[in-house]
Every structure is written in structure tokens, then in C-alpha cells.
Amino acid sequence: MFTQLFMLLAGLALLYFGSSILVEGAASTAVMFAVRPVIIGLTIVSLATSAPELLVSLVAAYKGSGGISIGNILGSNVINIALVLGVSAVIRPVSISRQVVRIEIPYMIFISVIFWVLCMDSRINRIDGIVLMFFLSVFLIYGFLTAKDKSNGQAPPKDRPVKQLFKNIFFVILGIVMLSLGANFVVKEAIVIASQMGLSQTFIGISVVALGTSLPELATSAVAAARGESDISVGNVVGSNLFNICLVMGVVGLFNPMSIDPSLHGFEFPFMIFICFILGVMAVVKKGVNKTGGILFILLFFIYILVSYIK
């Protein structure tokens, strides 16, 4: 038990320092190339922090643990908004730009609904995987076309020190590696402890594994929010949800089709859609998530875990 606790703490430390380094490198790169910080959050940072979900879900699906795989994605997407954005907003109110309110968040809601519709037959197959990968391609093309930051009306600086650029790239890569290792340590030990407690495979995926693989998002968004990088914080959450569905489930569908527990349609899928809509409403009405909204999201997280456990 001492060894498991030590590995758990080591994983948490890697997540904290990795997220700090990743945010610093990503934010600096956005400034150098006059790229909208939210695009950095929606793409590079989101892909990096979604790496644990991809690895865990692929391994789980390959080993026949479909409950952990799908539970990981549903749980992670709820946790990304309810806990990650909730904690970030409690630390420091998170503002959401007009373009994110009009385009990125509605697209996330749209993809979440499409994902549920594709899963209505309680199975993820290759056709579903192709559909999800197509929507991911649309999102990435959009991100590329809208990457430039035109808010200040200035052209990007022509003098981009090569040394600083390589430093930023090194920070991003180092941050990704540290996040992946940290998430692996945390998830591995958490699964062992949860299994010993006799919890179901699906619940382990929804709660323990989802929370573990969402720690990179939590650490990254919390650090970004504390530093006033709201665009990276919000972009990380929205982008991670999109990558979790389109990339992770798309890859699983393409290479390892699997069945889905029909009981998930009763609560977990609807709750994922519900939490996305709540974020959308806050974004439109409040132009962000304040501390009160953050507390509400955290309460919804505990409700989600409690209902998933007792149902």
C-alpha cells in the first residue's frame, strides 16, 4: 500500500509540473506566431491532455474491457466540464470569447449528440469510427483556418528567436511526457485500489479511470486559469471533449469495434449532453463561468458520481 501511495503522489506531482510547463510553452508559442490562444488550447494542449484517454481506452478495448473504455470517455467529458472547468472558475472566473460561444461550444454539443446517436445501437463499429474521424477532420481544418489572432489588429512579429521557439517546443513536449507518465501512475494505482473494493468495470471507467485520465486537463486548466490564460483553459476543456469523442472513440471504432452497456443510455449519456448544454447557457448568458457557476459544476460532478454508483 505504501508503494501504491508513493506512485500516486509521484503521478500527481508529474501532472502539476507537466501542466505548468505545457501551459508556459503553449502560451508563449501562441504569442510568437499571433495564434489565438484558444486554438492552442483547442488543438495542441487538448490533444496532449487527451493522450491518457486515448491510451487507456485503446488498451481497455483491446483487452475486452469495453466498460472501462466507454466509461472513461463519458466520465472524462463530464469531469472536464463539471470538475475541470468548475475548479478553474473557483480559482479564477473564466471568461469565454464570443467566437468560442458561437462556434466551438455549439460544435462540442453537436458532436456529443452525434456520439450518443451513433451509440444508440449499443455498439461502436467501423462506420461509426469513420464518421467520428470525419468530424474531427472538420474541426482541425476549422482550427487551422481560424488560427490567426486578429484581435489586436497587428501583424505577427517577424523576429521569432529560434532559441525561444525551440525552448517552447521543448517545454510542450516535456509537458506532454510528464502528463502522460503522471496520468499512467495515477490511473494504474487507482484501478488496483478500486478493483480491490469490488467496484464494477463500467463504474471504474466512469469514475476512477475517467478522473485519473482527466487529471492532465484538470492540472493544465487550473494552472492556465490561475495565470489568467482563460482561452487556454476553456479551449483545453472544449477541445479535449471533442478529441475524446472523435479521436479516441473514432480510433477504437476503426481498430477495435466493441459493444456498449445499454444501461448507459439511461443516465450517463443524457448527463453528458446536459452538462454541455449548461456550459453553453453559461457561455451565452454570463460570457464565461464565474465562481458561483464553478461551484454549481462541482456539485453536478458529485451528483454524477453518486448516481452512477447507486443506479
C-alpha positions, -999 to +999 in steps of 0.1 A: +000+000+000+029+024+007+043+018-028+009+025-043+006+057-023+041+068-033+033+062-070+000+080-067+018+111-052+046+109-078+019+109-105+002+139-091+035+158-089+042+150-126+008+162-136+012+195-118+047+203-131+039+189-166+008+211-169+027+242-157+055+236-183+029+228-211+009+260-205+040+281-205+053+267-237+019+268-254+010+304-244+045+316-255+042+299-289+007+315-294+021+350-288+051+344-311+030+333-340+000+355-333-022+324-330-054+327-310-046+311-275-079+293-276-068+275-308-037+264-290-059+251-262-084+235-286-057+216-305-021+212-291-030+213-254-062+193-259-045+166-279-018+164-253-041+161-223-063+136-242-034+112-247-042+093-215-078+088-225-067+075-259-041+051-245-064+038-217-094+034-239-075+016-267-058-008-242-091-014-224-110-021-257-082-044-269-083-064-236-121-067-239-128-042-211-153-022-231-169-009-200-137+008-189-132+022-224-166+038-230-170+047-193-137+065-195-149+088-223-183+095-209-168+102-174-139+123-188-162+145-208-185+152-178-155+157-155-138+180-180-167+205-177-180+198-142-148+194-123-120+208-145-138+240-156-156+242-122-123+242-102-107+266-127-136+290-123-134+288-085-097+296-087-104+325-110-135+333-130-131+320-166-141+343-195-152+328-228-147+347-261-175+354-285-162+331-312-160+302-287-196+309-276-208+310-312-188+282-328-166+259-306-191+252-278-220+245-302-198+222-322-189+203-290-226+200-281-233+188-317-206+162-316-218+149-282-253+144-296-240+127-327-219+104-305-250+094-285-270+088-317-242+066-331-242+046-298-280+041-298-275+005-311-252-001-281-222-006-303-192+013-318-183-001-352-160+009-380-186+031-398-191+050-365-154+054-363-151+068-398-180+093-390-163+105-359-129+109-376-146+129-403-160+154-378-125+156-362-111+165-396-137+192-400-127+206-366-090+206-373-094+223-407-116+250-390-089+254-363-062+259-390-082+284-409-091+305-378-057+302-361-045+338-366-052+362-338-067+393-354-079+409-322-051+434-318-050+443-355-013+438-356+008+415-378+027+387-360+062+397-351+087+389-378+115+384-353+110+350-338+141+339-320+149+304-329+162+297-294+129+308-279+110+287-304+130+256-296+126+263-259+088+265-263+087+232-283+108+215-257+085+227-229+054+215-248+070+180-254+083+177-219+050+188-205+032+161-226+056+134-215+052+144-178+014+145-181+013+110-198+036+095-172+018+111-143-016+100-156-003+065-161+009+063-125-023+077-111-046+055-132-027+023-126-028+026-088-063+039-087-076+009-108-059-015-084-074+001-053-109+003-070-108-033-081-099-044-046-130-026-034-152-047-057-165-019-080-180-027-114-158-023-146-181+004-160-182+024-128-144+022-126-142+036-161-168+064-154-152+075-121-117+063-112-102+059-146-121+090-160-109+111-131-074+098-135-072+104-172-088+139-167-061+149-142-040+164-170-069+185-181-076+195-145-040+204-138-035+222-171-067+242-170-063+251-133-028+264-139-039+283-171-068+299-152-046+309-123-023+326-148-052+344-164-050+323-196-087+317-198-086+310-235-062+281-230-083+268-200-116+269-219-100+257-252-084+227-233-118+216-219-138+220-252-110+206-273-104+176-250-141+167-251-140+168-289-108+147-291-122+122-266-152+115-287-139+120-323-103+108-319-104+083-290-138+066-299-131+071-336-098+051-333-115+025-311-143+021-336-119+017-365-095-007-350-114-025-322-152-023-325-169-030-292-203-033-276-217-007-252-237-013-220-273-003-228-278+010-193-255+039-201-283+054-222-305+059-191-282+083-173-246+087-183-252+097-220-280+121-212-260+137-183-230+143-207-253+162-231-269+180-201-236+193-188-226+205-222-259+225-225-253+240-191-219+252-202-235+266-234-261+285-214-235+300-191-213+310-220-242+328-237-257+344-206-226+351-185-200+352-212-180+328-190-181+308-158-179+327-125-172+313-091-209+305-085-210+287-118-178+268-108-194+257-075-225+245-094-204+225-118-185+208-089-218+199-072-230+184-105-198+163-106-206+148-072-242+142-082-230+124-114-206+101-095-232+094-068-260+085-092-236+064-113-226+044-082-261+037-069-280+032-101 
